[in-house]
Amino acid sequence: MPVSQTYTHKTNPAEVLLTTWRQTGPDTFTVTARWPKTHTFYLSRFGLHDPLLLSETVRQTLPLLSHAAYDVPFGHQLLWKDFGWDLNPAALHADGTATEVELHIDCSGVRYRKNRAMAIPLLVQAIRDGALLATARTHFTIQDRAVYERLRGPYADIRRANARALVLPPPAPAQSMGRDRFEDVVLSCTDSPHRWQLRTDTSHPILFDHPVDHAPGMLLLEAARQAAQAAVYPQPSLAVGMDNVFFRYTELDAPCWVTARPLPNDIADRRRVLVTAEQHDTEIYTSVVTLTGAPNG
Protein backbone atom coordinates (compact mmCIF):
# COMPACT_ATOMS: atom_id res chain seq x y z
CA MET A 1 0.00 0.00 0.00
CA PRO A 2 1.23 3.55 -0.63
CA VAL A 3 2.43 5.49 2.42
CA SER A 4 0.29 8.50 3.26
CA GLN A 5 2.24 11.64 4.11
CA THR A 6 0.19 12.09 7.28
CA TYR A 7 1.44 8.73 8.56
CA THR A 8 5.05 10.00 8.59
CA HIS A 9 4.36 13.17 10.61
CA LYS A 10 6.13 15.26 7.95
CA THR A 11 4.71 18.59 6.81
CA ASN A 12 6.85 18.91 3.69
CA PRO A 13 5.94 16.14 1.22
CA ALA A 14 9.44 16.32 -0.27
CA GLU A 15 10.82 15.02 3.04
CA VAL A 16 8.74 11.84 3.03
CA LEU A 17 11.17 8.97 2.36
CA LEU A 18 8.77 6.03 2.67
CA THR A 19 6.87 4.89 -0.41
CA THR A 20 4.97 1.63 0.30
CA TRP A 21 4.26 -0.74 3.16
CA ARG A 22 2.66 -4.14 3.65
CA GLN A 23 2.07 -6.49 6.55
CA THR A 24 3.78 -9.87 6.19
CA GLY A 25 2.84 -11.48 9.52
CA PRO A 26 1.13 -10.71 12.85
CA ASP A 27 3.86 -8.22 13.79
CA THR A 28 6.12 -8.15 10.73
CA PHE A 29 6.18 -5.66 7.88
CA THR A 30 8.02 -4.71 4.73
CA VAL A 31 8.43 -0.98 4.08
CA THR A 32 10.08 0.51 1.00
CA ALA A 33 11.83 3.87 0.90
CA ARG A 34 13.38 6.05 -1.75
CA TRP A 35 16.38 8.19 -0.89
CA PRO A 36 16.68 11.24 -3.17
CA LYS A 37 19.73 11.57 -5.38
CA THR A 38 20.52 14.83 -3.56
CA HIS A 39 19.30 16.33 -0.31
CA THR A 40 19.73 19.82 1.11
CA PHE A 41 20.60 18.58 4.62
CA TYR A 42 21.55 14.89 4.43
CA LEU A 43 24.51 15.46 2.15
CA SER A 44 26.52 12.85 0.30
CA ARG A 45 30.18 12.84 1.38
CA PHE A 46 33.08 10.72 0.17
CA GLY A 47 30.78 9.35 -2.55
CA LEU A 48 28.43 7.91 0.09
CA HIS A 49 24.90 8.71 1.19
CA ASP A 50 24.54 10.41 4.58
CA PRO A 51 24.24 7.63 7.21
CA LEU A 52 21.58 9.66 9.02
CA LEU A 53 19.26 9.11 6.05
CA LEU A 54 18.94 5.63 7.56
CA SER A 55 17.97 7.14 10.92
CA GLU A 56 15.31 9.36 9.37
CA THR A 57 13.99 6.46 7.30
CA VAL A 58 13.56 4.28 10.38
CA ARG A 59 12.12 7.20 12.34
CA GLN A 60 9.39 7.66 9.75
CA THR A 61 8.35 4.02 10.19
CA LEU A 62 7.45 4.67 13.83
CA PRO A 63 4.36 6.81 13.15
CA LEU A 64 3.57 4.84 9.97
CA LEU A 65 3.23 1.51 11.77
CA SER A 66 1.65 3.09 14.85
CA HIS A 67 -1.22 4.60 12.86
CA ALA A 68 -1.55 2.21 9.93
CA ALA A 69 -0.86 -1.15 11.61
CA TYR A 70 -1.66 -0.63 15.30
CA ASP A 71 -4.51 1.90 15.08
CA VAL A 72 -2.86 4.52 17.29
CA PRO A 73 -4.99 7.68 16.97
CA PHE A 74 -3.49 10.86 15.57
CA GLY A 75 -2.61 13.26 18.37
CA HIS A 76 -1.08 10.57 20.56
CA GLN A 77 2.59 11.18 21.35
CA LEU A 78 5.37 8.80 20.31
CA LEU A 79 8.29 8.84 22.76
CA TRP A 80 11.65 7.52 21.57
CA LYS A 81 13.36 5.46 24.29
CA ASP A 82 16.39 4.04 22.47
CA PHE A 83 17.66 3.66 18.93
CA GLY A 84 20.72 1.83 17.63
CA TRP A 85 22.00 0.99 14.17
CA ASP A 86 25.02 -0.41 12.36
CA LEU A 87 25.57 -0.06 8.64
CA ASN A 88 27.76 -1.42 5.89
CA PRO A 89 29.56 1.52 4.24
CA ALA A 90 30.10 -0.49 1.06
CA ALA A 91 26.33 -0.52 0.50
CA LEU A 92 26.03 3.23 1.14
CA HIS A 93 27.53 4.39 -2.16
CA ALA A 94 25.80 7.30 -3.87
CA ASP A 95 25.69 7.03 -7.65
CA GLY A 96 23.80 10.21 -8.48
CA THR A 97 20.39 8.55 -8.74
CA ALA A 98 17.57 7.91 -6.30
CA THR A 99 18.23 4.89 -4.08
CA GLU A 100 15.63 2.24 -3.25
CA VAL A 101 15.82 0.72 0.23
CA GLU A 102 13.67 -2.10 1.59
CA LEU A 103 13.09 -2.41 5.32
CA HIS A 104 12.12 -5.74 6.86
CA ILE A 105 10.65 -4.90 10.27
CA ASP A 106 9.80 -7.19 13.18
CA CYS A 107 7.67 -5.64 15.96
CA SER A 108 7.28 -8.78 18.06
CA GLY A 109 6.74 -7.87 21.71
CA VAL A 110 4.22 -5.03 21.36
CA ARG A 111 2.76 -4.17 24.76
CA TYR A 112 -0.90 -3.22 25.07
CA ARG A 113 -3.10 -1.47 27.59
CA LYS A 114 -6.84 -1.88 27.20
CA ASN A 115 -6.35 -3.32 23.70
CA ARG A 116 -4.34 -0.29 22.56
CA ALA A 117 -0.62 -0.42 21.76
CA MET A 118 1.41 1.43 24.38
CA ALA A 119 4.99 0.34 23.55
CA ILE A 120 6.40 -0.97 20.26
CA PRO A 121 9.87 -2.44 19.62
CA LEU A 122 11.34 -2.64 16.13
CA LEU A 123 14.08 -4.83 14.70
CA VAL A 124 14.97 -3.68 11.21
CA GLN A 125 17.01 -5.06 8.36
CA ALA A 126 17.63 -2.53 5.58
CA ILE A 127 18.33 -4.07 2.17
CA ARG A 128 19.69 -2.33 -0.91
CA ASP A 129 20.01 -4.14 -4.24
CA GLY A 130 19.80 -7.47 -2.43
CA ALA A 131 22.66 -6.64 -0.03
CA LEU A 132 22.41 -5.88 3.67
CA LEU A 133 22.73 -2.12 4.10
CA ALA A 134 22.11 -1.89 7.84
CA THR A 135 20.48 -3.35 10.92
CA ALA A 136 18.62 -1.20 13.41
CA ARG A 137 16.76 -1.65 16.67
CA THR A 138 14.54 0.80 18.48
CA HIS A 139 11.84 1.01 21.10
CA PHE A 140 9.25 3.71 21.66
CA THR A 141 6.25 4.27 23.89
CA ILE A 142 2.91 5.91 23.18
CA GLN A 143 0.96 8.36 25.34
CA ASP A 144 -2.47 9.77 24.70
CA ARG A 145 -2.72 13.55 24.62
CA ALA A 146 -4.30 13.90 28.06
CA VAL A 147 -1.50 11.94 29.76
CA TYR A 148 1.14 13.80 27.77
CA GLU A 149 -0.24 17.21 28.75
CA ARG A 150 -0.41 16.18 32.40
CA LEU A 151 3.21 15.01 32.38
CA ARG A 152 4.56 17.95 30.38
CA GLY A 153 2.63 20.66 32.20
CA PRO A 154 3.21 24.12 30.69
CA TYR A 155 5.77 22.68 28.25
CA ALA A 156 2.98 20.91 26.35
CA ASP A 157 1.87 24.25 24.88
CA ILE A 158 3.79 24.39 21.59
CA ARG A 159 3.31 28.12 21.06
CA ARG A 160 4.51 29.04 24.55
CA ALA A 161 7.41 26.59 24.40
CA ASN A 162 8.65 28.11 21.15
CA ALA A 163 8.20 31.66 22.45
CA ARG A 164 10.58 30.79 25.31
CA ALA A 165 13.25 29.28 23.02
CA LEU A 166 16.80 30.54 23.65
CA VAL A 167 18.51 32.90 21.27
CA LEU A 168 20.78 30.86 19.00
CA PRO A 169 24.47 30.88 19.99
CA PRO A 170 27.03 31.17 17.17
CA PRO A 171 27.81 27.97 15.26
CA ALA A 172 31.04 26.03 15.66
CA PRO A 173 33.27 25.94 12.55
CA ALA A 174 31.34 24.01 9.93
CA GLN A 175 34.31 22.06 8.56
CA SER A 176 35.13 20.45 11.90
CA MET A 177 31.50 19.34 12.19
CA GLY A 178 31.49 17.71 8.76
CA ARG A 179 29.18 20.41 7.43
CA ASP A 180 29.30 22.84 4.51
CA ARG A 181 26.89 25.52 5.80
CA PHE A 182 26.84 27.18 9.18
CA GLU A 183 23.02 26.96 9.15
CA ASP A 184 23.34 23.18 9.49
CA VAL A 185 25.78 23.24 12.42
CA VAL A 186 23.89 22.26 15.58
CA LEU A 187 26.70 22.92 18.10
CA SER A 188 28.29 26.08 19.47
CA CYS A 189 31.82 26.19 20.91
CA THR A 190 32.50 26.73 24.61
CA ASP A 191 35.70 27.43 26.57
CA SER A 192 36.17 23.69 27.09
CA PRO A 193 37.47 21.40 24.35
CA HIS A 194 35.01 18.76 23.15
CA ARG A 195 32.16 20.52 24.93
CA TRP A 196 29.51 22.51 23.09
CA GLN A 197 26.15 24.15 23.55
CA LEU A 198 23.32 22.67 21.50
CA ARG A 199 22.00 25.06 18.83
CA THR A 200 18.25 24.51 18.71
CA ASP A 201 17.18 26.39 15.60
CA THR A 202 13.39 26.05 15.57
CA SER A 203 13.32 27.60 12.07
CA HIS A 204 15.48 24.86 10.53
CA PRO A 205 13.40 23.46 7.63
CA ILE A 206 14.49 19.83 8.06
CA LEU A 207 15.10 19.31 11.77
CA PHE A 208 11.99 21.33 12.65
CA ASP A 209 9.70 20.34 9.81
CA HIS A 210 6.77 21.38 12.01
CA PRO A 211 6.49 23.13 15.40
CA VAL A 212 7.13 20.95 18.45
CA ASP A 213 7.41 21.67 22.17
CA HIS A 214 10.93 20.22 22.62
CA ALA A 215 14.08 19.47 20.64
CA PRO A 216 13.36 16.50 18.34
CA GLY A 217 15.31 13.26 18.53
CA MET A 218 16.81 13.73 15.07
CA LEU A 219 18.42 16.97 16.29
CA LEU A 220 20.13 15.05 19.09
CA LEU A 221 21.33 12.38 16.66
CA GLU A 222 22.80 15.07 14.43
CA ALA A 223 24.43 16.73 17.44
CA ALA A 224 25.99 13.40 18.46
CA ARG A 225 27.27 12.78 14.95
CA GLN A 226 28.77 16.29 14.70
CA ALA A 227 30.35 16.07 18.16
CA ALA A 228 31.93 12.69 17.39
CA GLN A 229 33.33 13.92 14.08
CA ALA A 230 34.66 17.05 15.75
CA ALA A 231 36.33 14.92 18.43
CA VAL A 232 38.50 13.18 15.80
CA TYR A 233 38.93 16.19 13.49
CA PRO A 234 40.93 16.79 11.27
CA GLN A 235 40.83 13.06 10.48
CA PRO A 236 38.02 12.49 7.94
CA SER A 237 35.44 10.17 9.44
CA LEU A 238 32.13 8.52 8.72
CA ALA A 239 29.55 7.44 11.30
CA VAL A 240 28.82 3.73 10.75
CA GLY A 241 26.97 3.03 13.99
CA MET A 242 25.10 4.75 16.81
CA ASP A 243 23.60 3.58 20.10
CA ASN A 244 21.27 6.27 21.40
CA VAL A 245 19.35 6.42 24.68
CA PHE A 246 16.83 9.17 25.45
CA PHE A 247 16.22 9.85 29.14
CA ARG A 248 14.36 13.17 29.20
CA TYR A 249 12.97 15.79 26.87
CA THR A 250 15.37 18.48 25.68
CA GLU A 251 13.62 21.74 26.45
CA LEU A 252 13.86 24.82 24.25
CA ASP A 253 14.24 27.38 27.04
CA ALA A 254 17.45 26.23 28.77
CA PRO A 255 21.02 25.54 27.59
CA CYS A 256 21.83 21.96 26.68
CA TRP A 257 25.50 20.99 26.95
CA VAL A 258 26.99 18.33 24.68
CA THR A 259 30.27 16.57 25.53
CA ALA A 260 32.33 14.08 23.52
CA ARG A 261 34.76 11.57 25.07
CA PRO A 262 36.78 8.96 23.14
CA LEU A 263 36.23 5.32 24.09
CA PRO A 264 38.42 2.29 23.33
CA ASN A 265 38.15 1.07 19.75
CA ASP A 266 35.68 -1.73 19.06
CA ILE A 267 36.67 -5.29 18.06
CA ALA A 268 36.89 -4.18 14.41
CA ASP A 269 39.33 -1.44 15.51
CA ARG A 270 36.83 1.29 14.67
CA ARG A 271 36.90 4.47 16.72
CA ARG A 272 34.11 5.05 19.23
CA VAL A 273 33.06 8.29 20.88
CA LEU A 274 30.70 8.67 23.83
CA VAL A 275 28.50 11.75 23.43
CA THR A 276 26.37 12.96 26.34
CA ALA A 277 23.85 15.80 26.59
CA GLU A 278 23.00 17.51 29.87
CA GLN A 279 20.37 20.06 30.76
CA HIS A 280 19.68 21.48 34.22
CA ASP A 281 22.69 19.43 35.45
CA THR A 282 20.91 16.20 34.46
CA GLU A 283 21.94 13.73 31.77
CA ILE A 284 19.14 13.65 29.22
CA TYR A 285 20.68 11.73 26.30
CA THR A 286 23.68 9.57 25.47
CA SER A 287 25.06 8.18 22.24
CA VAL A 288 27.98 5.92 21.44
CA VAL A 289 29.02 6.83 17.90
CA THR A 290 31.17 4.40 15.92
CA LEU A 291 33.39 5.99 13.27
CA THR A 292 35.47 4.66 10.44
CA GLY A 293 37.98 6.51 8.32
CA ALA A 294 36.49 8.02 5.20
CA PRO A 295 37.28 6.19 1.96
CA ASN A 296 40.54 7.55 0.58
CA GLY A 297 40.56 9.87 3.61
Buried (B, 14 or more C-beta within 10 A) or exposed (E): EEBEBEBBBBBEEEBBBBEEBEBEEEBBBBBBBBBBEEBEBBBBBBEBBBBBBBBBBBBBBBBBBBBBBBEBEEEBBBBBBBBBBBBBBEBBBBEEEEBEBBBBBBBEEBEEEEEEBBBBBBBBBBBBEEEEBBBBBBBBBBBBEEEBBEEBEEBBBBEEBBEBBBEEBEBBEBEBBBBEEEBBBBBBBBEEEBBBBBBBBBEBEBBBBEEBBBBBBBBBBBBBBBBBBBBBBEEBBBBBBBBBBBEBBBBBBEBBBBBBEEEEEEEEEBBBBBBBBBBEEEEBBBBBBBBBBBBEE
